[in-house]
């Protein structure tokens, strides 16, 4: 039997990068990935690919920074499938600048998506989990939440914030059959990262004890583990998947 057989999994930011790799892996493990993203072209193409390979998936265009859109989408998913088993809070953006150059607008844009969006999605979906007495809430944080990063005051604040929310939800929801955990990826070779200059990529690799960037599929594997029954007693944890960069 596959590890996530027939599980309904909402994956925010699921059309590209780590989210796409996670949707593909979840489908391979028997889940039905429900992709929430603003990129309709990539989202629908991913759903088509999953279905062509014998799986099932669905795409919803959702701005996770908009609470009303999130609530409507959550209700639509619950109505269609009768439940929501897994929430992968993965949608995120960057708007990098040093403290002196970071405008209130740059700050707020990242807060809205990376922090408020995670709150909106979890708040909207957790009641459906509570109704069934089962759920897995897994949020993408980052290693920068653990040690900071130059030029990313806004991003680091959000990624540290979701760790705090995760631990709070673990306490609040654990007795109801719902676990809440976070994953802290390191330098991951997404399409966006791969477009960086080679000298920048070399510098990133040099910081990692394993000497390479991570693959999005390796983060997806961590999501699968935490969403599976194998991780049923893991609650409130932050799993670093970073090649040892935080050592």
C-alpha positions, 0 to 999 in steps of 0.5 A: 500500500502506498504511504499516502493512499487516498489522502486529500492534500492541499499544497499551497504554492504547489505549481512550481519548485518545491511545491511542484516536486511535493505534488508529484511525490504525493501523487506517486504515494497515492494522495490526491494533491490539491494545488493552490497557486496563482500560476494557472498555466503551471498549475493546470499543466501539473495536474494534467501531467499527474493524471496522465501518469495515472494519478489524480489532482486538482488545481485552484487559483488561490491568493493565500494572502487573501483570507476570503479566497482561502476560505472559499477554496477550503470549503470547495475542497471539503465539499468535493472530497468530503475531507482535507487530510493534509495541509502543506503550507508552502506558498512564499515570496521574497522581497530582499533588501537591507534594513535601511533599504527595506520599505514598509511595502516590501516588508508587508508583501512578504508578511502577507504571503509568508506569515498571514497566508500560512495563518489563513490557510491553517485557520480555514482548513483545520476545522475540517481536520477537527471534524474527522479527528485527523490531520497533518499540517506541515509548513515550509520554514527555512534555515535562515529562520534559525540563523538569520540572513543578510538582506532578508529581515522580512523573509527571516521574520516570517520563516521564524514566525511560522516555526512559532505558529507550528509549535503553538498548533502542535499544542492546541491540536495534538489531542485532536489527532492533528500534528503540526510540524515544519521543514527548514530547507537549506539551499535548494536547486529550484528553477529560480535558484538555477538561474543565478550566476555560477559564481553565486551557486559555487559560493552557496555550495561551498557553505554546505558540508555535503558540497552541493545544493539540495534537490526539490525532490529531497524536500518533497521526501521530507514532506511525505515522511511527516505526512505519513503514519510513520511520523504519527508521533512527531509533533511540533518539530522543525526538520532541517533538510539542508546538507548540514549548513546549520552545523 
